[in-house]
Amino acid sequence: MPRACLPAVIGLVTIGECPAGSVRQALEAAGFSVRRLSGDAETWSADVLEGVSLFVVCGPASPEMYQLLRRHSPAGILALVPGGDEAAVLRALSAGADDSQSLSIGERELAARAGALLRRAGRARHRRCEAR
């Protein structure tokens, strides 16, 4: 009997100048399920964060954002920072991101980095497979 596999859920946290549409499209094209998270992170319920395998934080996030995600979820964090500024990349890494790249990252590289972070964390590219 064939098995239906559910894709890993990426929590897309959008802040400011994030090109959310193209980031979402790249991740979905790579086979991920994307859950967009915006607004005040302090108000996100546990249900919203549950099942997220990786957070992609897109835009100029504060260190508190990364710390909040760390407190509320074991999922990895990929930071996409504006401008390719090395200082911003280093700030994201020191605040808790597992990887950090410029917002100008290519779509295929974004998908590959998301897959690599999931693999390193021992999370499958697919959440679970069920018999049909």
Secondary structure, 3 states (H helix, E strand, C coil): CCEEEEECEEEEEECCCCCHHHHHHHHHHCCCEEEEECCCHHHCCHHHHCCEEEEEEECCCCHHHHHHHHHHCCCEEEEEEHHHCHHHHHHHHHHCCCEEEECCCCHHHHHHHHHHHHHHCCCCCEEEEEEC
